[in-house]
Amino acid sequence: YRSATMLGSLARAARMGATRRVGTFSSATSTGVRSKSTASGPGVPPALLTNWYNIFGKSNVAYITWIVGGILVAEGFTGGMTDMLWSSANSGRLYESVDWTKFVVEDDDDDDDDDDEDEDEDEEEGDDDDEE
């Protein structure tokens, strides 16, 4: 008998708590909290949302296309911003920002060309000796 009374009092307390919670919810909605959240104001215009839904929201294929396109655009933007930040933080230390004129080395190609010409002359002289 005692456990039944205890369960009955718990059930009553639960019902009263639920009534109180419902009462506070209804009082919150009566003060206009809900109407404020659905009131028009700055944000996305309803015509734009309707057009978006008609184009992308009605089928899974179109929606997935929207998601993939958004990911690609976001990745491009994020990658560009990251590269820009990295380049500005490492200015002068990256391949494209190094002043390569400081590292110009005198080229010995002229000496090589002279050697090539001398070899060509020697070959011509050698050919002339063979003809005689």
TAPE-V449945 format. One record per pair of residues at least 24 apart in sequence whose ideal C-beta (glycine too) atoms are under 8 Angstrom apart, sorted by the first residue. I is the first residue (numbers start at 1). GAP is how many residues later the second one is. If there is no record, write none. Layout:
[[I GAP] [I GAP]]
This chain:
none
